[in-house]
Every structure is written in structure tokens, then in C-alpha cells.
Amino acid sequence: MSRTRHIRGSRLATAGLAATTATLLTAALSPAAHAEGRPTRATAIENAATALVDHAAALGLTSAEQTSVRDVIVDKDGTQHVRYDRTYHRLPVLGGDFVVHLAPAGAYRGADRASKGAVSLPSTTPQVSAPKAAGLAVNALRAANLGDRLRQVKAKPQLVVDALHGAPRLAWRTNAVGLDSLGNPVARTVLTDARTGAQIDAWDSIETATGDGKSLYSGTVALETTQSGSTYQLKDPTRGNTYTGDAANKTDLCFFGICFQRAPATLFTDADNHWGTGTTADRSSAAVDAQYGTDETWDYYKNVHGRNGIGGDGKGSYNRVHYGSNYNNAFWDDSCFCMTYGDGDGTTFGPLVALDVAGHEMTHGVTSKTAALTYSGESGGLNEATSDILGTLVEWYANNSSDPGDYLIGEEIVRSGFGKPALRFMDKPSKDGSSADYWSSSVGNLDVHYSSGVANHFAYLLAEGSGPKTINGVSYDSPTYNGSTVTGIGRDKLGKIWYRALTVYMTSSTNYAGARTATLNAAKDLYGAGSTEYNAVAAAWSAVNVN
């Protein structure tokens, strides 16, 4: 059954050789002139060039080869590391790369090489033609995508020297690309012996690029995109092919979890990989926010909690922006594994694509794949609170100066007509006029967006403590039910404890008493029974009347 999670209450529930310096071994090389202080990049390159001549035999270099600098690192103590690629009679050598290590004064210390020995071939004329190599690569691409009808398939062979797979040999490196039945790009790199036509190796690949976008709420942000011919797609192959599409102001037609029609998600494309204008006049501006929010949420879960994607399986979700007409909501839907964002009515809400909203929505997906907290009663409040808590931590993790971390939910999307500066307030949830600060036997009767206040308040207290304080320019004053003073243990520990409780101890029926037990067990696992962190969890729950 489709489960939809809303942000607010509703009646509807491979890199090229950049900056290289080519050096012929036979070229005249001047000794490096050492300036006082730490060596520069140029000095390191000169020192390494001298080392190439002096140690050519040890490095397996001959006059038939050329080298080009790929990267330079100079340590604080002046030690230098210069990374090279090489060619053989102008053919790229796969496995020909090496790193030269130099002492602070420039003396050669040794090298790390991808492959040993010199490159020597009887001929650089292939016996297998380029068209033949291309055909073999296309067959390999089709075989790797068995069961899918590929179209617009193309292949581009390049003659190389393969030193990665044993003795050096002449080979064709062919990039084969095409579109699958959904119109998404697929690609495979195939390495073929240029003498026999035998396949040496093959691997999936996709042309990727780093672009940037001007968002509505987060300033100009970097975006990983997919290049398809002369255009770019707002699709991130580094994060499970997460993408963002335009819903074209259409809506879904769903009843009881069965959808008879879905709003589209037409993939955003761009000619120059610079997306949006930072205004609503450009439809891709909202898409930038949605994609950026997805990226930051993916990175938060992966880098902080070791979770590979929302489902833990490396699969990317997708976004639909511009859903409906003046739609004042955003929601997660399990059945499509996607987030959907309305544009807002402009008076109460702007486009609902802010960073903490994205983190909130994707966290519903994490909850669905883990504790699957039932979306009603106290467990429903915990479900919503989980998204508020971890979505807030995504915002802090992103460390974006245009949208700095805070304990306000949806502060970027509200407009003057809403009457409040945010949707929800974690330090004192009742400031929104509806949410519960503390647990009572009737809290489960509230809408889940309001019963979530108990856990949101607990989370704030656990991270920051009680009483008045100003954080990132925002004033907070968090009270306690029992009049106690709570000392916070920080956001990082809050996140680790809540995530472990969610993924290890909570179940679909967990209520607030069960959440106390789950988080105490998580704190015990992470920091030990009776630890400062364990005691802080107990104190924060008691401060919101969960005992």
C-alpha cells in the first residue's frame, strides 16, 4: 500500500589530464632552483622531471614514452609527490601511471607504480579494426543490459596500450553508450585485445560532470549531473542515479494506495550545466533545491551513519517539483520511492523545496525501510519526529551559509500569510499553537505532526540542553516538564543515538515509552550504561514527561 508522508499537517494524509605539463625524456632539463621555504608546485615538477631522467631505467621509461603531470602534492614539511600519466608512441598507457616521491630538498626517494617494467610493443598497428571493436563493445553493452531494449546506441573506440592486465599489449578501449527503455543513459567501457579481438575487461561507466545551480534557498550549489550528448541531465550517477523531474503542475490520481495516474517527472536538462537563476521565474531553480537537498541527505546518511542510500541498497530516489497548482505541501511516497514538492500559494508558503524539507521527506523513506513506524497515534508522532530530527541534522550537516543550521522546521518556505516564522519549533513545540511540549495520555490523539512535538522537544534538549541560548543567531528557550536543568550532549551524539534506536530497536508499534527504552539501549550500545550520554538521554525524556 502506498504510504504518503507530508511535511506539514493536512487533511490528506573520470578525469582528463587537467593542468598537465608534458615532458619528453629526451628534453633538456634544468636543475630545480630551490627557493627558501616550502617548495612550490612548479619546484616539485622540476625536481620530479630531473628524477625522471636520473631514474628512467628504474621507472621503466624509454625514449618511446612521454609523461604528463596529473597531480602534485606538497606536504607541510616540504616532501613532494608528483603523479604522472604516460603515453607510448602517443598512445595512452592504461596502468602507466606512477607517483614520484621527493625529499623536501628535492632528492628522489622512490616511486609507486601502477605496473612494473617498461612498455615495448612489436607494433602499434591493430589487427582488429576500429569498427570491429565498436561492434564488440555494443554487443557487450547489450549483454550487460539483458532484457532491456536499448536505443540510440553508439560506440567510440580509442587505441591504447593495456599494461593493467599482465604484459603490455595493444588494445581498443571503447566507450559504448545508449538509452534504455525509460530513456535513461547506460554506458559500458570495453577493453578489447587489438590483435585477437578477445575481451580483456569491461565495466559500467557513465559520462558525469560537475555543474552548479542557483537555488531558491541555499545559494549557488555544486551538482553532480549526467552528460548525454551535448546536454546535461539533472541526474546524479554518484548517488544512485537520483534525479529531479518536472511534474508540470499535474497531480496523482490515487485511491486507497492504488494510483490510476501519476504526475510526470520529466527529467530536467540543461545545455551548459549551469542550472536555475535563483528565482521562481526559472522552473529549474526549484529543481536545484530539490536535487541539492537529496545530495546532502544522501551524504549525511552515508558519511555519518554508513547508510548507502535511503533504502541502504545504493538505490537513488527521485524528486518531482512543481506538483499541482499552488500546492501547499510536500510528501514522500513509498510506492514510487520519491519525493514530491508543491510550489506553495505564494502567500502562506513558497516552493516547499528547502533543505530541511528534503531531509525530512527522505527520512520518511529511511523510516519505511527500518522501523516502519505506523503513521497514527504515538508511533505516528515518532515517525514525523524522526523526519524532523534527522532532517534538521541534515541541514546542520550541509553547513550552508545561505541556510544555516537551526531547530526550526520549514523556516525558509513560510511566507507572511502563515503568521509564524516556521512550521514547527523544536525547543518549545507549542509555539506553533498546536504541538505538544510534553507527553500525556492523550497525546496520541493529536495529528501526528503535533504529537511529534514530544520527541522533537526531547531531541532539542538532548542536543542543546534547557534554558535560554542563542545558536547561529536564533534565540531559543527550552523549558522542562519537571523543572529540571538538562545539559546537552551535542547534535552528533543525538543523531547517532536516534539513528541506532530507529534502525535497531524501534518497531512499527513503538510508542513514547518504547522510544525511551530504544534510545537508552542505543546510548548504552554506543557509550556504555551509566555514561554521561546514557544519563542525558534519561534526563531529556524525563524533562518531556516520558518516564
Disulfide bonds with the S-S distance in Angstrom:
Cys254-Cys259 1.92
Cys336-Cys338 1.89
